[in-house]
């Protein structure tokens, strides 16, 4: 029996390697992938405490939450994993 824990799932998706491989698998045009990952390379978070900025942190993993494209990217990343689980018959029948 296999379980997939979706808790904090958006935070755990490796951005560059896995998402790009999934998009390529589904035939997404290279110019769109280049555009998408060009934006992802600049993702940063600003840490604050009591209204004072503590600095910026580069985001190296995860899909941006709140973006309208994120649910689609997440589902596209889950399809290959689900296929592997079905092939090894690691599911309820």
LUMBA-491582 format. One record per residue (C-alpha): residue number from 1; residue in one letter; x, y, z. Coordinates in nm, 2 decimals, decimal comma. Each point is the difference from the previous one (the first is absolute). Example, Ala and Ser with C-alpha at 12.3 -4.5 7.8 and 13.67 -1.06 7.14 Angstrom:
% residues 2
REC   k r     c1     c2     c3
REC   1 A   1,23  -0,45   0,78
REC   2 S   0,14   0,34  -0,07
This chain:
% residues 93
REC   k r     c1     c2     c3
REC   1 X   0,00   0,00   0,00
REC   2 X   0,13   0,35  -0,09
REC   3 X  -0,12   0,33   0,12
REC   4 X   0,07   0,34  -0,15
REC   5 X   0,00   0,28   0,26
REC   6 X  -0,12   0,32  -0,16
REC   7 X   0,08   0,21   0,31
REC   8 X   0,22   0,29  -0,11
REC   9 X   0,00  -0,16  -0,34
REC  10 X   0,06   0,33  -0,19
REC  11 X   0,31   0,06   0,21
REC  12 X   0,15  -0,34  -0,08
REC  13 X   0,00   0,01  -0,38
REC  14 X   0,36   0,05  -0,13
REC  15 X  -0,04   0,30  -0,23
REC  16 X   0,25  -0,03  -0,28
REC  17 X   0,07  -0,37  -0,06
REC  18 X  -0,33  -0,17   0,06
REC  19 X  -0,24   0,26  -0,11
REC  20 X   0,20   0,06  -0,33
REC  21 X   0,01  -0,38  -0,06
REC  22 X  -0,38  -0,03   0,05
REC  23 X  -0,07   0,29  -0,23
REC  24 X   0,23  -0,15  -0,26
REC  25 X  -0,17  -0,34   0,04
REC  26 X  -0,34   0,16  -0,08
REC  27 X   0,14   0,19  -0,30
REC  28 X  -0,01   0,35   0,13
REC  29 X   0,18   0,23  -0,24
REC  30 X   0,36   0,09   0,09
REC  31 X  -0,06   0,37  -0,03
REC  32 X  -0,27  -0,02   0,27
REC  33 X   0,22  -0,21   0,22
REC  34 X   0,28   0,25  -0,04
REC  35 X  -0,23   0,29   0,08
REC  36 X  -0,14  -0,19   0,31
REC  37 X   0,34  -0,09   0,14
REC  38 X   0,14   0,34  -0,07
REC  39 X  -0,25   0,14   0,24
REC  40 X   0,04  -0,28   0,26
REC  41 X   0,38   0,07   0,01
REC  42 X  -0,07   0,34   0,15
REC  43 X  -0,25  -0,11   0,27
REC  44 X   0,09   0,15   0,34
REC  45 X  -0,17   0,04   0,33
REC  46 X   0,06   0,29   0,24
REC  47 X   0,03  -0,10   0,36
REC  48 X  -0,14   0,25   0,25
REC  49 X  -0,03   0,02   0,37
REC  50 X  -0,21   0,26   0,18
REC  51 X  -0,02   0,20  -0,32
REC  52 X   0,38   0,00  -0,05
REC  53 X   0,15  -0,16  -0,30
REC  54 X   0,25  -0,28   0,08
REC  55 X   0,10  -0,06  -0,36
REC  56 X  -0,09  -0,19  -0,31
REC  57 X   0,01  -0,37  -0,05
REC  58 X   0,02  -0,18  -0,34
REC  59 X  -0,27  -0,26  -0,05
REC  60 X   0,17  -0,32  -0,13
REC  61 X  -0,28  -0,25   0,04
REC  62 X  -0,37   0,00  -0,02
REC  63 X  -0,28   0,15  -0,22
REC  64 X  -0,11   0,35   0,07
REC  65 X  -0,33  -0,01   0,19
REC  66 X  -0,27   0,24  -0,11
REC  67 X   0,11   0,00  -0,36
REC  68 X  -0,28  -0,12  -0,24
REC  69 X   0,25  -0,22  -0,19
REC  70 X   0,11  -0,19   0,32
REC  71 X  -0,28  -0,25   0,02
REC  72 X   0,05  -0,10  -0,36
REC  73 X   0,38  -0,04   0,06
REC  74 X  -0,07  -0,21   0,31
REC  75 X  -0,24  -0,23  -0,18
REC  76 X   0,24  -0,05  -0,29
REC  77 X   0,27  -0,09   0,25
REC  78 X  -0,22  -0,26   0,17
REC  79 X  -0,10  -0,18  -0,32
REC  80 X   0,34  -0,18  -0,05
REC  81 X   0,01  -0,10   0,37
REC  82 X  -0,36  -0,14  -0,01
REC  83 X   0,09  -0,20  -0,32
REC  84 X   0,30  -0,16   0,18
REC  85 X  -0,22  -0,09   0,30
REC  86 X  -0,26  -0,16  -0,23
REC  87 X   0,27  -0,20  -0,19
REC  88 X   0,13  -0,15   0,32
REC  89 X  -0,36  -0,06   0,12
REC  90 X   0,06   0,20   0,31
REC  91 X  -0,36   0,11   0,03
REC  92 X  -0,34  -0,13   0,13
REC  93 X  -0,19  -0,21  -0,25
